[in-house]
């Protein structure tokens, strides 16, 4: 499906190793995605179990996502300068060390110090995950471009890997946290991080003659995004959708454990069920895009995402909550296939790292905001907050796909912007 890469005159992140897609792209991404998923969904559970505070759980959510906003430009610039493989390995190794050190520390300190440690852990894992994510996305985009007309198929495979990791990570993390304590869960994250670094191929690449500065990279990314209105509208709409997703991610441990009396393993099961539904949605999106195109598929996915978000504000039982989250994530995953396909096909290779970082920044901004909302709002008011987020999500996605339907991708315009 992916032809042998041509290894000349391309940015460092745009060179796929000659190991085949499974060895060079899919296996490292799977190991890293499982570690990232486990950290994303179980560190808030660790915070809630350590502090027993919904407000501090929201603060931890801010600390997990906030550093990603500070490093989005650094990550893109590092990928453009050093190469995706090197950045990926460095980030994975650093996360393994940080998480591995946190496990024994939590066993030795008291409750107050443990609360500080888990907060710092949330910040460090968020910071390092951003680097590995940008690097992995850059390699995946290369595979998509090499597949030409099959770009959406490659992106559906990559997203399927991410969703498979999301299926494994929360459930495994919740079970490990409940039965093995913090040490077992953190040891698993550290081991998976080491594995992803070890299996990533080492490729010798010449040092580029000139490397753009961070500020210049950001300007190039912004110019490129402005020249691609179809992509820009979709990114803006999905940013509002991510606000709803962020609030749900931050609120779910509190809703299930405090209001519905469920265990940490049950919280993990919710997100694993959502990942299973997402896998089916990714496969369906691939077929739908082949048959009906990106815009029509995106509109249907938007409806599937918005409807359960409104209903979640009124879910009063664990099965109902699990089902609605699963439907919500199914629609969100189909939207992600649409976004990734447009992003990989429209953004020029020479500025992909910087432009990808900018789009990631816009899409990540709502997550720390969701943590702030969670920290400031009383648990009794969560239903009203989820409803307000559903309204914003509906308006954003409606605008995105109404405007996208009137636009057509333009290759020449954005290539001129990339050269500025």
N, C-alpha and C positions, 0 to 999 in steps of 0.2 A: 504493500500500500504506500510505503514511503520510499522513494528512490534513493540511491546512493548519493550522499551529499557532495557538492562541489566545494573543494577546500581552497578557495582563492578569493582575494579582494573582498572580504566581508568583515564586519565588526566581530570582535572576539566572542560576544555572546551569540553570534549567528553562525556558529560552526558546530555542527553536530558530529560527535566522534563516530568513527567508522566501526562501531561495535554493533550496529543494528539498533532499532528503536527500543527494543525490550531492555537491552543491557544499558544503553546510553541514556534513555529517557524514562521509561516506565518503572523499572525496579527501584532506582534511587528515589523517584517521586513517591512511590508507594510507601517506602519505609519512612521517609520524611513526613509524608502526609499523616500517617498513623500517629507518629510522635506529636506532631502539631495538633492534631485533633484531640488526642488524649489530654494534652496540656490545656487547650482552649476550653474544653468542656468540664474538666475535672479540677483544675486549679480553683475556680470559683466554689466548687463543692468543698475543697480543702479549706478555703477561707471561711466559708459558712460554718463548717464543722469546728474550726479553730476558734473563731470569734463569736459565733452564735448571733451575728448581727446582720440584718438585711442591708443596712446602710453601708457597713464596711464591705459587704459583698459587692455593692455598687461601686465603691471606691476601688476595689481590686479590679473590677471590670475596666474602669478608667485607666488604671495603671497597666493593665494588660494591652490595651489598644492605643493609649496615648503615645508611648515610645515609637510605635509604628509610624505615626504621623511625623515625628521628628527625624526618622531615618529613611523616609521614602526616597528623598533625593540622594542621600548617601548610598542607598542600596542600588539604585539605578546607575549612578555614576560608577560605583565599584564594579558592577557587572560589565559596563561598557569598557572600563579600563583593564580589569584583571581577568575577565572571562567568567562565564557563568559557573563552570565546574569548580574553579578555585574558590569563588565566593560561597558556593553551596557547601563545599567541604568545611571551610572555615567556620561558617555559621553553625553547621551541625555539630562539629566538635566542641565549639564553645558552649552550645546548649547542653551537651552531654556533661561537660564539666560542671556547669552551674547547677543543673538539676541533681547531679550525683553528689555534690557537696551539700546541697540543701537537706537531703535525706537524713544524714547523721546529725546535722545541726538541730533539726526539729526534735530529735529524740533527747537531746541534751539540755535544751533551754526550757525556761518556764513559759507560762501562757502568754504573758505580755511580749516577751522576746519572740515567741513563735508567731504571734500575729504580725510582727514587723518582718520576720523572715518570709512568710507567705506573701506579704505585700510586695517585697522586693523580688521574690520569685516570679510573681505575675508580671512585673515590669520587665525583668530580664528575658523571660521567655517570649514576651511580645516583641521586644527589640530584636532578638535573634531570628525569630520566625519571619520577620519582614525580609531579612536578607535572603534566607533560603527560599522564600516564596517568589521574590523577584527573579532570582536565579533560575528556579524551576520553570517559571512562566516563560522566561526568555528562551530556554531550550525547547519548550513545547511549541512556542510560536514558530521557531525554525522548522520543526517537523511539519507544522501546518502549511507553511509557505512551500515547502518541498512537495507537499501533497497536492498543490494547485487546487483544482476543483473539488478535491476531497478534504478541504480544510475543516469543514464542520464535522466530518467523520473523525479526524484526528482529535479535534477538541472534545468531541463526545467521549472518546476513549480516555483522554486525560481527565475530564470531569468525572467520568465513571470511576477512575482510580481514586480521585479525591473523595467521591461519595462512598466508595468501598472503605476507604480509611475512616470516613465519618461514621460508617456503620460499625466498624470494629472499635475505634478509639473510645467513644463515650461509654459503651457497654463494658468494655474491658477495664477502663479506668474506674468506673463506678464500682464494679465488682472487686477490683484490687484494693480500692480505698476502703470498702466496707469490710473485707475479709483479711486483707494484708496490711492495712493501715497506710499511712503516708509513705513509709519506706518502700513498700512493694510497688505502689503506683509510680513513685518518682524513679525507682530503679528501672522500671519498664520503659519510661520515657527516655532515660539516659541511654539504655541499651539500644533502642531503636534509632536514636540519633547517631550513635557510633556506627551502627550498621549502614545507615544511609551514606555516611561519609566514606566508609570503606569500599562500598560497591560502586561509588561514582568514579568513572574512568578518569585517569590522568592524561591530559592531552598537552603536548608541547606546542606553544603558539608564540610567534614572534611578537615582540613589543611593538605596539602601533607607533607610527611616526609622531603623531600628535594626539593627545587625549583632551577632550573638552572639559572645561571647568564645570563645577557643580552649577553655578549660576547660569552659564551658557546652556548647559543641558536642560535646565528647567525652562529657560526661554524657548529652546527648540521644541520641547514637549508641549508647551502652551501654544506656540504658533502652529504646530502640527494639529493639535486638538481643535483649535479655532477653525482650521481649514477643513475640518471633517465634521460638519454640522450633524450628520446622521449619527455618528458615534457620540458626539457631544451631548445631544439630547437624550440618548439612551443612557449614558453615564449619569446624567443629572437625575433622570427618573429612577434609576436603580439606587442612587444615593438615598433618595427618600424611602425607597423600599427597604434599604439596609437599616434605616432608623427603626422601622418596625421590627426587623429581624434582631437588631441589637437589644431592643427593649425586651423582646421575648427571651433571648438568650440570658440576659441578666436577671429577668424575673422568674424564669422557670424553676430554679432551685428553691426560691422562696415560696412560690405558689404551691409546688408539689410537696415540699417538706414541712412548711409551716402551716399552710392552709388545708392541704389535703392529706397530711400525715403520712406521706410516702417516704421511702428510704433513698439513700444516695444511688443505690443500684437501679431503682425505679426511674430516677432522673436520667441516668445514662441510657436506660432502655428507650425513653422517649426519643432521644436524639438518634439512637441506632435505628429505631423504626422509621424515623424521618429520613435517614440516609438510605434505607431500603427502598422507600418510596421514591427518593431522588434518583436512584439507579434506574428504576423503571421509567421515570420521567426523562432522563438523559437519553435512553434508548428510543423512547417515543419522539423526542425532539429531533433526533437525527432523521427519523423517517419523515416527520412532518416538514422539516426544512427541505428535504428532497422533493416533497410533493407540493407544498404550498409556499415555500420561500420563508425568508427570515422575518419579515414584518408581520405576516399573518400568524406565524407560529408565536411570535412575541406577544401579539394581542391576546391570543387564547391563553398563553401562560400567565399573562397579567391577571386575567379574570380568575384563574385557578389560584393565584397567590392572594389576591385581595379579599375574596369572599371568606375564607377561613380566618383571616386576621380579624375581621369584624366579629365573627362567631366566638373567637377565643376569649373575648372579654366577658362572655357569659357562660363559659364552660365550667360546670360544677362537679365534674367527676373525672377520675383519672383516665378511663377509656376514652371519654370524649376529648379530653385535652390531648392525649396521645394521637388520636385520629386527626384532629385539626392541625396539629403541628406537622404531621406527616404530609397532609395535603398542601399546607403552606410551603413546605420545603420542596415538594415536588414541582410546584409552579416556579419557585425561585431558581431551582436547578435548570429548568428549561430556559428561563431568562438568561442564566449564566452561559448556556451554550450559544445563544444568540449573540450576547456581548463578546464572548471570546472569539467567535467566528469573525465578527466584524473587526475586532481589534487586531487579530492576526493577519487579516487580509488587507486592511487599509493602511496600517502604520508602516512607514518605510523601515527597512531593516537597519539603516544607518543610525536611526534615532529611536529604535524600538525600546531600549532600556529606559531612556529618559522619559519618553512618552508614556510607557507602561507605568512608570513610577508615578507620574502625575495623575493618571486615571485611577491608580490604586489609592492615592491620597484622597481623591474626591470620594471614592467608594468607602474608605475607612473612616472619614470624618464623623459619620453618624454613630459609630460604635462607642467612642469615648463619651459622646454626648448622651448616648443611652445610659452609660454608667452614671453620669452626673444626675440624670433624671431618676434613676433607680435609687441613688443615694439620698436624693432630696424628697422623694415621694413616700408617703406612708404606705405600707402594704395594702391597707383598705382602699386606697385610691388607684391601685394598679389597673383596675378594669377601665376607668375613665382614660387613663394614659394610653392603654392599648388601643382603645377606640379612636382617640385623636391621631395616633400614629397610623391607623388604618385609613383614615380620611386623607392624610398627607400622602400616603403611599398610592392611594387610588388616583389622586389628582396628578401626581408626578408621572406615573406610568401612562395615564391617559394622554397627557401632553406629549410624552416621549413618542408614543406610537402613532398619534395623530400627525405629528410633525414628520416622523420618519417615513410615513406613507407618502409624503409629498416630495421626498428627497431621493436622490439616487447617488450611489457612491461615485466619487470623482477621483481618478488616479492622478491626473496631472496637477491639480490644484494643491493637494497635500504634499506632493513631492517637491513642488516649488517652496512650500513653507518649510519643509524639512531641511532645505539647503540654506536657510537664512541663519 
